[in-house]
Amino acid sequence: MSEGFDPRSADWIKSSYSGPEGGQCIEWSPAVAATTGVVPVRDSKNPGGPLLTLSSAAFAGLVEFAKETDA
C-alpha cells in the first residue's frame, strides 16, 4: 500500500451487502482506492484490525461474487 496511508483517518463506506444486525460488515475506502489504485477492505466490527488490500480488478470480482451469492 502507498506510504502515508493511515486507515484511521481514511473515509470508510460500509457495503450495502452488510446486514443491519451487525453481521457480515465489510467496509472499503474509495478515496484510498482512487489515489493509490489499491482498495483497502476491513471488518467494520474491528476497524483497528487487519486490512485486506485488493487491486481494483480483484475488488470488482469480490463485488460480483457478493452479488451472485446474494440471490
Backbone as CSV, one residue per row, in Angstrom:
resi,resn,N_x,N_y,N_z,CA_x,CA_y,CA_z,C_x,C_y,C_z
1,MET,0.864,-1.175,0.000,0.000,0.000,0.000,0.901,1.225,0.000
2,SER,0.357,2.339,-0.390,1.189,3.526,-0.521,1.631,4.042,0.843
3,GLU,2.792,4.657,0.845,3.273,5.280,2.073,2.343,6.417,2.452
4,GLY,2.178,6.627,3.736,1.347,7.713,4.209,-0.110,7.348,4.391
5,PHE,-0.507,6.168,3.959,-1.896,5.753,4.153,-2.099,5.408,5.619
6,ASP,-3.056,6.066,6.234,-3.398,5.807,7.625,-4.861,5.379,7.668
7,PRO,-5.144,4.088,7.923,-6.529,3.626,7.905,-7.423,4.316,8.929
8,ARG,-6.833,4.865,9.982,-7.645,5.550,10.995,-8.220,6.855,10.481
9,SER,-7.549,7.471,9.504,-8.031,8.758,9.005,-8.725,8.642,7.643
10,ALA,-8.785,7.433,7.104,-9.445,7.243,5.808,-10.959,7.308,5.978
11,ASP,-11.632,7.703,4.909,-13.096,7.650,4.882,-13.498,6.249,4.445
12,TRP,-14.317,5.600,5.264,-14.742,4.235,5.004,-16.230,4.206,4.675
13,ILE,-16.616,3.333,3.755,-18.010,3.158,3.348,-18.403,1.720,3.642
14,LYS,-19.518,1.539,4.343,-19.979,0.188,4.631,-20.689,-0.376,3.405
15,SER,-20.395,-1.622,3.115,-21.027,-2.297,1.982,-22.538,-2.354,2.152
16,SER,-23.236,-2.167,1.053,-24.700,-2.299,1.092,-25.113,-3.742,1.320
17,TYR,-24.192,-4.671,1.205,-24.486,-6.084,1.463,-24.296,-6.453,2.923
18,SER,-23.844,-5.526,3.753,-23.691,-5.792,5.175,-25.067,-5.833,5.830
19,GLY,-25.249,-6.774,6.706,-26.548,-6.942,7.353,-26.822,-5.881,8.396
20,PRO,-28.094,-5.512,8.608,-28.445,-4.485,9.595,-28.266,-4.955,11.041
21,GLU,-28.159,-6.259,11.255,-27.997,-6.785,12.610,-26.532,-6.888,13.012
22,GLY,-25.642,-6.327,12.226,-24.228,-6.335,12.576,-23.452,-7.481,11.973
23,GLY,-24.066,-8.315,11.182,-23.360,-9.425,10.555,-22.759,-9.037,9.226
24,GLN,-21.694,-9.685,8.857,-21.032,-9.514,7.572,-20.773,-8.047,7.236
25,CYS,-20.201,-7.317,8.159,-19.981,-5.882,7.963,-18.623,-5.636,7.323
26,ILE,-18.651,-5.299,6.052,-17.437,-5.021,5.295,-17.443,-3.547,4.895
27,GLU,-16.289,-2.915,5.052,-16.121,-1.525,4.642,-14.963,-1.435,3.665
28,TRP,-15.024,-0.422,2.811,-13.917,-0.143,1.906,-13.703,1.355,1.829
29,SER,-12.549,1.771,1.345,-12.222,3.189,1.278,-12.048,3.619,-0.178
30,PRO,-13.096,4.209,-0.767,-12.989,4.636,-2.162,-11.950,5.741,-2.390
31,ALA,-11.739,6.594,-1.410,-10.762,7.674,-1.576,-9.348,7.116,-1.681
32,VAL,-9.029,6.127,-0.859,-7.714,5.500,-0.935,-7.571,4.785,-2.275
33,ALA,-8.635,4.097,-2.694,-8.603,3.391,-3.979,-8.355,4.359,-5.134
34,ALA,-8.977,5.503,-5.082,-8.838,6.487,-6.167,-7.427,7.065,-6.234
35,THR,-6.794,7.213,-5.092,-5.471,7.842,-5.082,-4.319,6.847,-5.195
36,THR,-4.564,5.576,-4.830,-3.469,4.598,-4.830,-3.662,3.470,-5.833
37,GLY,-4.895,3.239,-6.273,-5.175,2.102,-7.143,-5.327,0.803,-6.378
38,VAL,-5.197,0.867,-5.063,-5.345,-0.299,-4.196,-6.583,-0.081,-3.333
39,VAL,-7.430,-1.086,-3.246,-8.681,-0.968,-2.497,-8.517,-1.650,-1.134
40,PRO,-8.514,-0.863,-0.040,-8.452,-1.480,1.284,-9.857,-1.892,1.738
41,VAL,-9.935,-3.074,2.335,-11.193,-3.619,2.824,-10.963,-4.048,4.269
42,ARG,-11.958,-3.800,5.124,-11.815,-4.201,6.529,-13.158,-4.638,7.094
43,ASP,-13.104,-5.245,8.259,-14.282,-5.649,9.014,-14.704,-4.453,9.861
44,SER,-15.909,-3.940,9.634,-16.332,-2.735,10.360,-16.493,-2.984,11.854
45,LYS,-16.642,-4.239,12.250,-16.762,-4.550,13.676,-15.396,-4.524,14.368
46,ASN,-14.323,-4.501,13.561,-12.968,-4.476,14.095,-12.126,-3.499,13.272
47,PRO,-12.429,-2.198,13.349,-11.754,-1.226,12.483,-10.251,-1.115,12.727
48,GLY,-9.776,-1.497,13.885,-8.342,-1.453,14.157,-7.636,-2.738,13.777
49,GLY,-8.387,-3.692,13.265,-7.834,-4.990,12.897,-7.151,-4.963,11.543
50,PRO,-6.872,-6.138,11.030,-6.147,-6.209,9.763,-6.969,-5.712,8.574
51,LEU,-6.261,-5.297,7.548,-6.869,-4.849,6.295,-6.564,-5.865,5.207
52,LEU,-7.496,-6.028,4.330,-7.276,-6.770,3.098,-7.091,-5.721,2.018
53,THR,-6.031,-5.818,1.239,-5.816,-4.861,0.159,-5.938,-5.599,-1.162
54,LEU,-6.740,-5.052,-2.048,-7.038,-5.681,-3.327,-6.754,-4.732,-4.479
55,SER,-6.418,-5.302,-5.611,-6.346,-4.485,-6.825,-7.774,-4.094,-7.192
56,SER,-7.914,-3.114,-8.035,-9.257,-2.707,-8.475,-9.991,-3.858,-9.144
57,ALA,-9.282,-4.653,-9.955,-9.903,-5.793,-10.640,-10.347,-6.859,-9.636
58,ALA,-9.534,-7.127,-8.632,-9.899,-8.119,-7.618,-11.093,-7.635,-6.796
59,PHE,-11.133,-6.342,-6.487,-12.268,-5.802,-5.743,-13.549,-5.918,-6.559
60,ALA,-13.466,-5.622,-7.854,-14.633,-5.762,-8.727,-15.110,-7.214,-8.739
61,GLY,-14.186,-8.154,-8.747,-14.547,-9.567,-8.679,-15.221,-9.923,-7.371
62,LEU,-14.751,-9.347,-6.269,-15.368,-9.579,-4.967,-16.805,-9.060,-4.952
63,VAL,-17.020,-7.894,-5.520,-18.361,-7.311,-5.587,-19.276,-8.198,-6.427
64,GLU,-18.791,-8.674,-7.559,-19.593,-9.561,-8.414,-19.926,-10.855,-7.684
65,PHE,-18.971,-11.401,-6.960,-19.196,-12.619,-6.187,-20.286,-12.390,-5.143
66,ALA,-20.226,-11.249,-4.465,-21.248,-10.938,-3.451,-22.627,-10.835,-4.084
67,LYS,-22.706,-10.231,-5.245,-23.997,-10.121,-5.940,-24.542,-11.487,-6.302
68,GLU,-23.688,-12.366,-6.805,-24.100,-13.699,-7.241,-24.555,-14.575,-6.078
69,THR,-23.878,-14.463,-4.933,-24.211,-15.317,-3.798,-25.360,-14.759,-2.978
70,ASP,-25.779,-13.519,-3.256,-26.866,-12.890,-2.520,-28.220,-13.415,-2.999
71,ALA,-28.265,-13.976,-4.178,-29.532,-14.418,-4.772,-30.146,-15.585,-4.041
